[in-house]
Amino acid sequence: MTFAEFQRYRPKANHNVFAFFCDDDFQVEESRTVWAGIFGPNWVFEKLHIKEFEEIDGGRLMDEALTPSLFSQSRVLLIANAEKVSKERIEALTELQRISNSSVKVILLCSIGKSDWKARTKADAVLKAFPQVAIDPLKPAEVTRWLVDRYGLSPEVARYVVENAGTELYTLHNEMEKLKTYVGGARSADLRDVDASLLRTEEFGRFALDDAILARDYRKAVHIVGAMLDEGEPPLQILATIVRVWRQLFIGKGMAGKRSADEVAAAAGVPGFKASSFAGSCRKYGWPQLAGGFRELLAADRAFKTSSPDVEVYFDILLWKLVG
């Protein structure tokens, strides 16, 4: 379902445990308001990692669920990385699901998207005893509309932001805050403001270049490298960023399909919230392309250190060979 459809979701009143599949952390945080509307007032939300949740004694959890919250608020436990839930904990949650008027609700947060179908199929089988709510990943056109509706951008500017910053809502939200500060509220943002606020900052350029390479987005990668060069970023430093991402892909490719997305991301040094998308990126690259990429990167290192090539043109060609 879409997030808008989820906002109209009304489960059965006696359900205490839910499996919530959502790849975007921003939407996960926004879902708290929806869950609060579903459960009603006087519920306090608490987020736990699955390891912390597993350490809670099952008997204690049941006692708390059975005890009316006369002097305190009832609790909603948001469990991150819930696809790793143990069989024993599933059994305890199944018992919790049968309690009437429970003082505890549990939402199992799973960041496995449909693209990682093996892990998703396994999670679906493990969590089949509970109502499942799966939020569809946003398409670029939907993210563009989100920017227009939420931040008042023109459709043209919103499309430009999505083309260059991607579709991850947390990233876009942060960039919109920077854009708002840059413009100052005196007028509507235009394309030049986007370039100045988003693409012409060192911090954004580094993270965006990572994402562009992982997504095999040649156009975006070239745009960002051009912005970094205009800001005075040394070519060898930009090259080091590309090499780092290429090594992450090489490590991830060797583990993909053998380990979970979180384990692959951890081994490659990729943030956990990007685990699912990173696993998908590893499947976009073949072994011959990754091996050939290292040769191209070595040649670029020699060229920048021993000669004076047209740096921007060299990067354009290099990125085409790597991701084009």
VEXDREN-2710 file (C-alpha; in Angstrom, 1 decimal):
% VEXDREN-2710
k/r/px/py/pz
1/MET/0.0/0.0/0.0
2/THR/1.0/3.6/-0.4
3/PHE/1.7/5.7/2.7
4/ALA/-1.5/7.7/2.0
5/GLU/-3.4/4.4/2.1
6/PHE/-1.7/3.5/5.3
7/GLN/-3.0/6.7/6.8
8/ARG/-6.5/5.3/6.3
9/TYR/-5.6/1.9/7.6
10/ARG/-7.8/0.6/10.4
11/PRO/-6.9/-2.9/11.8
12/LYS/-9.0/-5.0/14.0
13/ALA/-9.2/-3.6/17.6
14/ASN/-7.8/-6.8/19.2
15/HIS/-4.6/-6.8/17.2
16/ASN/-1.5/-6.2/19.4
17/VAL/1.4/-7.2/17.1
18/PHE/2.0/-5.9/13.5
19/ALA/4.7/-6.4/10.9
20/PHE/5.5/-3.1/9.3
21/PHE/7.6/-3.2/6.1
22/CYS/9.0/0.1/5.1
23/ASP/12.4/1.0/3.4
24/ASP/12.4/4.7/4.2
25/ASP/13.3/5.8/7.7
26/PHE/11.5/9.1/7.3
27/GLN/8.3/7.3/6.6
28/VAL/8.9/5.0/9.6
29/GLU/9.2/8.0/11.9
30/GLU/6.1/9.6/10.3
31/SER/4.2/6.4/10.9
32/ARG/4.2/7.0/14.6
33/THR/1.5/9.7/14.1
34/VAL/-0.6/7.2/12.1
35/TRP/-0.2/4.4/14.7
36/ALA/-1.1/6.9/17.5
37/GLY/-4.3/7.7/15.6
38/ILE/-5.1/3.9/15.3
39/PHE/-4.5/3.1/18.9
40/GLY/-5.9/6.2/20.4
41/PRO/-4.6/8.6/23.1
42/ASN/-2.4/7.7/26.1
43/TRP/0.1/5.5/24.3
44/VAL/3.8/6.2/24.6
45/PHE/6.2/5.1/21.8
46/GLU/9.5/3.5/22.5
47/LYS/12.0/2.3/19.9
48/LEU/14.2/-0.7/20.5
49/HIS/16.7/-2.7/18.5
50/ILE/15.7/-6.3/18.0
51/LYS/18.6/-7.4/20.3
52/GLU/17.3/-5.2/23.1
53/PHE/13.8/-6.6/22.6
54/GLU/15.0/-10.2/22.6
55/GLU/16.6/-9.6/26.0
56/ILE/13.2/-8.7/27.6
57/ASP/12.0/-11.7/29.5
58/GLY/8.9/-13.1/27.9
59/GLY/7.1/-13.5/31.2
60/ARG/7.7/-9.9/32.0
61/LEU/6.4/-8.8/28.6
62/MET/3.2/-10.8/29.2
63/ASP/2.7/-9.4/32.7
64/GLU/3.0/-5.9/31.5
65/ALA/0.6/-6.6/28.6
66/LEU/-2.0/-8.1/31.1
67/THR/-1.6/-5.3/33.6
68/PRO/-4.0/-2.3/33.0
69/SER/-2.1/0.9/32.8
70/LEU/-4.0/2.7/35.6
71/PHE/-1.2/5.0/36.7
72/SER/0.9/5.2/33.6
73/GLN/0.7/5.2/29.8
74/SER/0.4/2.1/27.8
75/ARG/3.4/1.3/25.6
76/VAL/3.9/0.8/21.9
77/LEU/7.3/-0.9/21.2
78/LEU/8.8/-0.1/17.8
79/ILE/11.3/-2.9/17.1
80/ALA/14.0/-2.1/14.5
81/ASN/15.6/-4.9/12.4
82/ALA/12.7/-7.1/13.3
83/GLU/13.3/-9.4/10.4
84/LYS/15.9/-11.0/12.7
85/VAL/13.4/-11.9/15.4
86/SER/14.0/-15.3/16.9
87/LYS/11.6/-18.3/16.8
88/GLU/11.2/-18.1/20.6
89/ARG/10.2/-14.4/20.5
90/ILE/7.7/-15.2/17.7
91/GLU/6.0/-17.7/20.1
92/ALA/5.8/-15.0/22.8
93/LEU/4.4/-12.5/20.4
94/THR/1.8/-15.0/19.3
95/GLU/0.7/-15.3/22.9
96/LEU/0.7/-11.5/23.2
97/GLN/-1.5/-11.2/20.1
98/ARG/-4.3/-13.2/21.9
99/ILE/-4.5/-10.8/24.9
100/SER/-7.6/-8.6/25.0
101/ASN/-7.1/-5.0/26.1
102/SER/-3.4/-5.4/26.1
103/SER/-1.3/-2.6/27.6
104/VAL/1.5/-3.3/25.2
105/LYS/1.5/-3.1/21.4
106/VAL/4.4/-4.3/19.3
107/ILE/5.3/-3.0/15.8
108/LEU/8.0/-5.1/14.1
109/LEU/9.9/-2.7/11.8
110/CYS/11.3/-4.5/8.7
111/SER/13.4/-2.6/6.2
112/ILE/13.5/-5.4/3.6
113/GLY/12.1/-4.2/0.3
114/LYS/10.6/-6.3/-2.5
115/SER/13.9/-6.0/-4.4
116/ASP/15.5/-8.3/-1.8
117/TRP/13.0/-11.0/-2.6
118/LYS/14.8/-13.9/-0.8
119/ALA/15.0/-12.0/2.5
120/ARG/11.5/-10.7/2.1
121/THR/10.1/-14.1/1.4
122/LYS/11.8/-15.5/4.5
123/ALA/10.5/-12.5/6.7
124/ASP/7.0/-13.0/5.3
125/ALA/7.1/-16.6/6.3
126/VAL/8.4/-15.9/9.8
127/LEU/5.9/-13.0/10.5
128/LYS/2.9/-14.6/8.8
129/ALA/1.0/-14.9/12.1
130/PHE/0.7/-11.1/12.4
131/PRO/-1.0/-8.5/10.3
132/GLN/1.4/-7.1/7.7
133/VAL/1.5/-3.6/6.5
134/ALA/3.9/-3.0/3.6
135/ILE/4.6/0.5/2.3
136/ASP/5.4/0.7/-1.4
137/PRO/8.7/2.4/-2.2
138/LEU/8.1/5.9/-3.5
139/LYS/8.7/6.5/-7.2
140/PRO/10.5/9.6/-8.4
141/ALA/7.3/11.2/-9.6
142/GLU/5.7/10.6/-6.2
143/VAL/8.7/12.1/-4.4
144/THR/8.4/15.1/-6.7
145/ARG/4.8/15.6/-5.7
146/TRP/5.8/15.1/-2.0
147/LEU/8.3/18.0/-2.3
148/VAL/5.7/20.2/-4.1
149/ASP/3.0/19.5/-1.5
150/ARG/5.2/19.6/1.6
151/TYR/7.7/22.3/0.8
152/GLY/5.9/24.4/-1.8
153/LEU/8.5/23.9/-4.5
154/SER/7.5/24.3/-8.1
155/PRO/7.2/21.1/-10.1
156/GLU/10.2/22.0/-12.2
157/VAL/12.4/22.7/-9.1
158/ALA/11.1/19.6/-7.3
159/ARG/12.0/17.4/-10.3
160/TYR/15.4/18.9/-10.4
161/VAL/16.0/18.2/-6.7
162/VAL/14.9/14.5/-7.1
163/GLU/17.1/14.1/-10.2
164/ASN/20.2/15.3/-8.2
165/ALA/19.4/14.3/-4.6
166/GLY/17.6/11.0/-5.1
167/THR/14.4/9.8/-3.5
168/GLU/15.4/9.2/0.2
169/LEU/13.0/11.3/2.2
170/TYR/15.3/12.0/5.2
171/THR/18.0/13.3/2.9
172/LEU/15.5/15.4/1.0
173/HIS/14.0/16.8/4.2
174/ASN/17.5/17.9/5.4
175/GLU/18.2/19.4/2.1
176/MET/14.9/21.3/2.1
177/GLU/15.8/22.8/5.5
178/LYS/19.1/24.0/4.0
179/LEU/17.4/25.3/1.0
180/LYS/14.9/27.2/3.2
181/THR/17.7/28.8/5.1
182/TYR/19.5/29.7/2.0
183/VAL/16.5/31.4/0.3
184/GLY/15.4/33.0/3.6
185/GLY/11.7/32.8/2.9
186/ALA/11.7/36.0/0.8
187/ARG/10.9/34.2/-2.4
188/SER/10.3/30.8/-4.0
189/ALA/13.4/28.7/-4.6
190/ASP/14.6/28.3/-8.2
191/LEU/17.1/26.0/-9.9
192/ARG/20.1/28.3/-9.1
193/ASP/19.2/28.1/-5.5
194/VAL/19.1/24.3/-5.6
195/ASP/22.6/24.3/-7.2
196/ALA/23.9/26.8/-4.6
197/SER/22.3/25.2/-1.6
198/LEU/22.4/21.5/-2.4
199/LEU/25.0/20.7/-5.0
200/ARG/27.5/23.3/-4.1
201/THR/28.2/22.1/-0.6
202/GLU/31.0/19.8/0.3
203/GLU/29.0/17.6/2.6
204/PHE/26.2/17.0/0.2
205/GLY/28.5/16.3/-2.7
206/ARG/30.3/13.5/-0.9
207/PHE/27.2/11.6/0.2
208/ALA/25.4/12.2/-3.1
209/LEU/28.3/10.9/-5.1
210/ASP/28.2/7.7/-3.1
211/ASP/24.5/7.3/-3.8
212/ALA/24.9/8.1/-7.5
213/ILE/27.6/5.4/-8.0
214/LEU/25.6/2.8/-6.1
215/ALA/22.5/3.6/-8.1
216/ARG/24.5/3.5/-11.4
217/ASP/23.3/7.0/-12.2
218/TYR/25.9/8.4/-14.6
219/ARG/24.2/11.7/-15.1
220/LYS/23.9/12.5/-11.4
221/ALA/27.4/11.3/-10.7
222/VAL/28.9/13.6/-13.4
223/HIS/26.8/16.6/-12.1
224/ILE/28.0/16.1/-8.6
225/VAL/31.6/15.7/-9.5
226/GLY/31.4/18.9/-11.6
227/ALA/30.0/20.7/-8.5
228/MET/32.7/19.4/-6.3
229/LEU/35.4/20.5/-8.8
230/ASP/33.8/24.0/-8.9
231/GLU/34.1/24.1/-5.2
232/GLY/37.8/23.4/-5.3
233/GLU/37.7/19.8/-4.3
234/PRO/41.1/18.2/-5.2
235/PRO/40.7/15.6/-8.0
236/LEU/42.6/13.0/-6.0
237/GLN/40.2/13.4/-3.1
238/ILE/37.2/12.9/-5.4
239/LEU/39.0/9.9/-6.9
240/ALA/39.5/8.5/-3.3
241/THR/35.7/8.8/-2.7
242/ILE/35.0/6.8/-5.9
243/VAL/37.6/4.2/-5.0
244/ARG/36.1/3.8/-1.5
245/VAL/32.6/3.2/-3.0
246/TRP/34.0/0.8/-5.5
247/ARG/35.7/-1.2/-2.8
248/GLN/32.4/-1.3/-0.9
249/LEU/30.7/-2.7/-4.0
250/PHE/33.4/-5.3/-4.4
251/ILE/33.1/-6.5/-0.8
252/GLY/29.3/-6.5/-1.0
253/LYS/29.2/-8.4/-4.3
254/GLY/31.2/-11.2/-2.7
255/MET/28.7/-11.5/0.1
256/ALA/25.4/-10.7/-1.5
257/GLY/23.1/-13.7/-1.6
258/LYS/25.1/-15.5/1.1
259/ARG/24.5/-13.1/4.0
260/SER/21.7/-10.8/5.1
261/ALA/21.6/-7.3/3.8
262/ASP/22.6/-5.9/7.2
263/GLU/25.6/-8.2/7.4
264/VAL/26.7/-7.2/3.9
265/ALA/26.4/-3.5/4.7
266/ALA/28.3/-3.9/7.9
267/ALA/31.2/-5.8/6.2
268/ALA/31.4/-3.1/3.5
269/GLY/31.2/-0.2/6.0
270/VAL/27.8/1.0/4.8
271/PRO/25.4/2.6/7.2
272/GLY/22.7/0.1/8.4
273/PHE/19.8/2.2/7.2
274/LYS/21.1/1.8/3.7
275/ALA/21.6/-2.0/4.0
276/SER/18.7/-3.0/1.7
277/SER/19.4/-0.5/-1.0
278/PHE/23.2/-1.3/-0.9
279/ALA/22.4/-5.0/-1.4
280/GLY/20.4/-4.1/-4.4
281/SER/23.2/-1.9/-5.7
282/CYS/25.6/-4.9/-5.5
283/ARG/23.4/-6.8/-7.9
284/LYS/23.5/-4.0/-10.5
285/TYR/27.2/-4.6/-11.0
286/GLY/28.9/-7.7/-12.5
287/TRP/32.3/-9.1/-11.6
288/PRO/33.9/-8.1/-14.9
289/GLN/32.7/-4.6/-14.5
290/LEU/34.0/-4.3/-10.9
291/ALA/37.4/-5.8/-11.9
292/GLY/37.7/-3.5/-14.9
293/GLY/36.8/-0.6/-12.7
294/PHE/39.8/-1.1/-10.5
295/ARG/42.0/-0.9/-13.6
296/GLU/40.4/2.3/-14.6
297/LEU/40.7/3.8/-11.2
298/LEU/44.4/2.9/-11.0
299/ALA/45.0/4.5/-14.4
300/ALA/43.2/7.7/-13.2
301/ASP/45.4/7.8/-10.1
302/ARG/48.5/7.7/-12.3
303/ALA/47.1/10.3/-14.7
304/PHE/46.4/12.8/-12.0
305/LYS/49.8/12.3/-10.3
306/THR/52.0/12.3/-13.4
307/SER/50.2/14.5/-16.0
308/SER/47.8/17.3/-16.3
309/PRO/44.6/16.0/-18.0
310/ASP/41.4/18.0/-18.4
311/VAL/40.1/16.9/-15.0
312/GLU/36.4/17.4/-15.7
313/VAL/36.5/15.6/-19.0
314/TYR/38.6/12.8/-17.5
315/PHE/36.1/12.2/-14.7
316/ASP/33.2/12.3/-17.3
317/ILE/34.9/9.4/-19.2
318/LEU/35.9/7.6/-16.0
319/LEU/32.4/7.6/-14.6
320/TRP/31.0/6.5/-18.0
321/LYS/33.3/3.5/-17.9
322/LEU/32.4/2.7/-14.3
323/VAL/28.6/3.3/-14.1
324/GLY/27.4/4.3/-17.6
END
